[in-house]
Amino acid sequence: MKNSIISTLWLLIGTLSLSGCALFGGASRVPVSDYLRQQFSLQEAELKQLQVYVSSTIVLERVTDSSGADIAAGELNVFGERLEQIVIKPSTPGIILQATETWAKVSFSEGTWLIFGSFAASPNDPWGGKYALYAQTWAGGVGELEFNGLSYRAIKTSGQAVLEIRQKDLNRRVIEKTKLSGVPLAAE
């Protein structure tokens, strides 16, 4: 009984510590959304100045060769399909290259880009106006999209990825000071 209480207390202390880190100085992030853009009047120029992050893993895949063989270390290796995979891990930083009212073109590596879009105008918006990974089609959790001019499939949980920014970026204030020199009384 005593060990159970002590274990519960340690678990509670650990949970509160982690919560405190998230609330007070941790890497708190908020999704880029239509609401955020409206609330802070964020236009394309302002969006391009923000560091964005991807919320969850994106895995893109394409078939580069459907069948073949190669020789490695003196052995014949036969394969049925050769795949190329692009993996973007959660919290990977990116920059917005271009933006409109409903989408943003984002680069996570020099010379590459993906589209993230808001579907708030749609009555069935599953993301609540958040900028989610855009694909021409989604079926069964697999999206067909373009990455650097080539067709890829977004697989696994890629469809859940949204853009985020750090909370502290929203709390910055710009103070413009003007020092008034005063007005002397006119001499008569």
Secondary structure as GFF3:
##gff-version 3
##sequence-region A 1 188
A	DSSP	alpha_helix	2	23	.	.	.	ID=ss1
A	DSSP	beta_strand	29	31	.	.	.	ID=ss2
A	DSSP	alpha_helix	34	39	.	.	.	ID=ss3
A	DSSP	alpha_helix	44	47	.	.	.	ID=ss4
A	DSSP	beta_strand	51	54	.	.	.	ID=ss5
A	DSSP	beta_strand	58	65	.	.	.	ID=ss6
A	DSSP	beta_strand	68	72	.	.	.	ID=ss7
A	DSSP	beta_strand	75	79	.	.	.	ID=ss8
A	DSSP	beta_strand	82	88	.	.	.	ID=ss9
A	DSSP	beta_strand	93	99	.	.	.	ID=ss10
A	DSSP	beta_strand	103	107	.	.	.	ID=ss11
A	DSSP	beta_strand	114	117	.	.	.	ID=ss12
A	DSSP	beta_strand	132	133	.	.	.	ID=ss13
A	DSSP	beta_strand	137	139	.	.	.	ID=ss14
A	DSSP	beta_strand	142	147	.	.	.	ID=ss15
A	DSSP	beta_strand	150	155	.	.	.	ID=ss16
A	DSSP	three_ten_helix	158	160	.	.	.	ID=ss17
A	DSSP	beta_strand	163	166	.	.	.	ID=ss18
A	DSSP	alpha_helix	167	171	.	.	.	ID=ss19
###
